[in-house]
Amino acid sequence: MKKIIATLSLSITALLVVFVLQYNSGAKTTEEAMTIAGLSALEVLYEKKTEEGSILLYRVPGEEQISLAFLDRSFSGYEYIDGSIQYETTTLEEQAGLTYVALRQSDDIPYTIYAGVTKNPDLFEVLVTEPTFNIAHSAKIFESAVEGTYIWMAYSPDFTGDNFSLIGLSEAGDIIGHLEHDGTTLTIHSIDPSEAQ
């Protein structure tokens, strides 16, 4: 009987050790998970932790882009699921008054995510609309950990990511930027700063 109990105890201990080693070997941070996914350097602009995982808005130092990534968070750590990149952000901000990057909902991502970065301190909020909405979703602007860099983000399972309009507003409600995406074409609506006064 003692032999059976000793064997059973040893087996349970061995299983616990294997379990802990297997499930505790994942990435401990989102940055580590991104490195495992193949990204060598990144500057995290914002990380939003949700019940389903983490949304990471970042850029690669020295490159003209912003990126969004969704990472699953579990007992074993973080795992990169999917991401999206928006190139030539300075040009886009100069022409449209705001930037954006979108990551669409999928089987592994519970919602569509819109986000953007600006250097314009006058941008107060971004309104996100899609054809099926009766009312726009508002994303307030906030300063990131990177001085002089402002961020907006909106995510919802109601977003489709197919057709959308983004309208950037000042605190007084003046339109600072406006762009539309119809699924294939990006349309930039030029804003005359003198008309916004």
N, C-alpha and C positions, 0 to 999 in steps of 0.2 A: 504494500500500500504506500509506504514512504517513497518507493522508487517511482510509482505512478505520479504522486504529488510533485516530486522533484522534477520529473520529466515535463509535467504539465506547466509548472512554474517557469522552467527554463524556456519552454516553447513560447509561452506568453511574453516573457521578457525579450526574447529574440524578435518576436513579431512587433513589439512596441519599438524596439531599436530600429528595425527596418522601416516602420511607419514614420517615425520621427525623422530619420535620415532622408527618406524619399520626399516627404511633404514639407520639409523645412529647408530644402535646397534651392528654392526659387529666389528670384530677385527681391531684395529687401526694399528697394526704392524704385520709383518710376524711372529715374535716370539710369539705374542699373539694368532695368528691363529693356530700355531703349538701346543700351549698349549691346546687350545680348541679341537684340533684333538687328544689329548691324550698323547703328549710328555711332560714330566715334566721338563726336563733340556736339553738344547742344546747350543752348541758353534757355532755361525754363522761364517763360514769361508769366505763366499762371497754371496752377494745378487745381482742379475742382474735383473733390472727392464726393462720390455719390454712393448710394446703396449698391448700385450695380458694378461700380468700378471707379476708375479715375479718368478724367478728361485732362489732357495735357496740351497746352498751347505753348509752342516753343519756336525757336529759330536756330539755324546753324550759323555760328559766328562767321562773319565775312561774306555771307550769301544774301541775295536779294529775295528773300522768301519768308513766309510764315507757315507753320505746320500745325496740324491738329492730330492727336493720337488718342485712341481709346485703349485703356489697359484694364484687364480683368484683375481683380484683387481677391485672393482667396487665402486659405490657411498657409499654403505653400509660398505665397508672395505675389508679386506682380507678373503679369504676362501681357506682352504687346498683342493686341487683337488686329487693329487696322489703323490707317492714318490717311491724311490728305495734305497736299501742299498747294499753296498759292504763290506763284512766281511774280517777280517784278512789282513788288508791293509799293515801292516809292512812286513809280509811274502811275499805278492804279490810284493811289491816294491823291496825287497831283491832279489827275483827270476827274476822279469821281468824288473826291472829298472824304473818302473812307476806304478801308481795305476789308477784305473778308477771306475766310477759308471755310469750306463746308465739308462735313463728313456725314454721309447718309446712313440712315438706320438700316440694319441688316439682321440676319438671324443671330449674330453675335453682339450687335450694338443695339441697345434698347431704344434709342432715339436718334433723330437727326440733330446735328450740332452745327450752329453757325457761330463764328467768332471773328474778331478783327483786332488790329493794332493801329494806333495812330499816334502821331507826335503833336496833334492839334489839341491844345487844352480847352478850346472853345466847344469841341464836340461833347455834348452832354448825354445824349442817348441815341440809340439806333432802333428804329422800328422795323420789325421783320414781318412781312406779309406774304401770304401764299394765296392762290386763287380760291381755295376752299375756306379761308378765314373771313369772318364777319368783322373782326377787330384785329388790329396789329398787336403783335407781342413786343413789349418794350424791353430793351436791354440797356441798363444804365452803364455809363462809362466809369471806370475806376483806374487809379494809377497802379501800375505793376511794381514789382520789386526793382525793376530797371528804371532809374530816374528819367523823367521826361517821356516815358512810354505809357500810353493809356490803352486800356483793353475793354472790349465788350464781348459778351458771350450770351447765347440763348440756346437752349436745348429742350426738346419736347418730343414725345412719341407722336404728337399730332403733326409735326413737320414732315413733309415728304422729301424736300430737297430737290424736287424737279423744277418747278417754276417758283421764283421768289423775287421779292423786291426789298431792297434795303434803303431806308431813308435816315440819314444822319441829321440830327437836330441840335441846335444850340439850346442853352437853358431858357432863352426867351421864346423858343419854338420856331426859330428861323431854320429853313432847310440849308444845311451845310454841304450835304452830299446825297446823291441819289443814283442808284444803279438797279438794273433788273436783269434777271437771268431766266430765259425761257426754256431751259433744258439743253440748249445747244449754243445759243448766242448771248453774249454779255452786252447789254446796252447801257452806256454811261450817259446820264442826263447832266449836261453842263449846268453849273450854277454860277450866275453872275454875282460875285460878292457884294456889289453895290446895290443889287435888288434885295438882298437879304437884310439890309439895314432897317 
